[in-house]
Amino acid sequence: LDVSLPWWNGLSDVRRAVLASMAFQMGVGGLLTFTNTLRHVRQGNYFMAAQGMLDSRWATQTPERATRLAAAMRSDDPSDL
């Protein structure tokens, strides 16, 4: 992720953990297909980023994980991880 999303280093630990978890599950290439979500994360619009996560096929396939990670993206609360 340091190479593909160099801006991610400026995120909080919780939001970095969300992206790392998604990349671990889907691969970095899979995470990079979330173009709108990543744009929202980069812009600091975490509510819209979380909504994009929940509106994805990934969320349909792994709803519990997606719900948990989207909550963490919104709240920046480690207890949501």
C-alpha positions as CSV (number, residue, x, y, z in Angstrom):
1,L,0.0,0.0,0.0
2,D,2.9,2.3,0.5
3,V,3.6,2.1,-3.2
4,S,0.0,2.0,-4.5
5,L,-1.5,4.6,-2.1
6,P,1.4,6.7,-0.8
7,W,-1.1,9.1,0.8
8,W,-2.3,6.4,3.1
9,N,0.5,7.1,5.5
10,G,-1.3,10.3,6.5
11,L,-4.4,8.4,7.7
12,S,-5.1,7.5,11.3
13,D,-4.0,4.0,12.5
14,V,-7.7,2.8,12.5
15,R,-8.3,3.9,8.9
16,R,-5.0,2.4,7.8
17,A,-6.0,-0.8,9.5
18,V,-9.3,-0.8,7.5
19,L,-7.5,-0.4,4.2
20,A,-4.9,-3.0,5.2
21,S,-7.6,-5.5,6.1
22,M,-9.4,-4.9,2.8
23,A,-6.1,-5.3,0.9
24,F,-5.3,-8.5,2.9
25,Q,-8.7,-10.0,2.0
26,M,-8.9,-8.9,-1.7
27,G,-5.3,-8.1,-2.6
28,V,-4.0,-4.7,-3.3
29,G,-5.4,-4.9,-6.8
30,G,-8.8,-5.7,-5.5
31,L,-8.7,-2.7,-3.1
32,L,-7.6,-0.4,-5.9
33,T,-10.9,-1.2,-7.7
34,F,-12.6,0.9,-5.0
35,T,-11.8,4.1,-6.9
36,N,-14.6,6.2,-5.5
37,T,-14.2,4.9,-2.0
38,L,-10.4,5.6,-2.1
39,R,-11.0,9.1,-3.5
40,H,-13.4,9.8,-0.5
41,V,-10.8,8.5,2.0
42,R,-8.1,10.6,0.5
43,Q,-10.4,13.7,0.6
44,G,-11.3,13.0,4.3
45,N,-14.9,12.2,3.5
46,Y,-15.1,9.1,5.6
47,F,-18.9,8.9,5.7
48,M,-19.0,8.6,1.9
49,A,-16.0,6.2,1.9
50,A,-17.9,3.9,4.3
51,Q,-21.0,4.2,2.2
52,G,-19.0,3.1,-0.9
53,M,-17.6,0.2,1.0
54,L,-21.2,-0.9,1.9
55,D,-22.5,-0.4,-1.6
56,S,-20.0,-2.9,-3.1
57,R,-20.1,-6.5,-4.2
58,W,-17.5,-7.1,-1.5
59,A,-20.0,-6.1,1.2
60,T,-22.6,-8.5,-0.3
61,Q,-20.0,-11.3,-0.2
62,T,-18.7,-10.5,3.3
63,P,-21.4,-8.4,5.0
64,E,-20.2,-8.8,8.6
65,R,-16.6,-7.7,7.8
66,A,-17.8,-4.9,5.5
67,T,-20.2,-3.5,8.1
68,R,-17.5,-3.6,10.8
69,L,-14.8,-2.0,8.6
70,A,-17.2,0.6,7.3
71,A,-18.1,1.5,10.9
72,A,-14.4,1.9,11.7
73,M,-13.8,4.0,8.7
74,R,-16.6,6.4,9.8
75,S,-15.8,6.5,13.5
76,D,-12.0,6.2,13.6
77,D,-12.7,4.1,16.7
78,P,-10.4,1.0,17.2
79,S,-13.2,-0.8,19.0
80,D,-15.1,-1.0,15.7
81,L,-12.3,-3.0,14.1
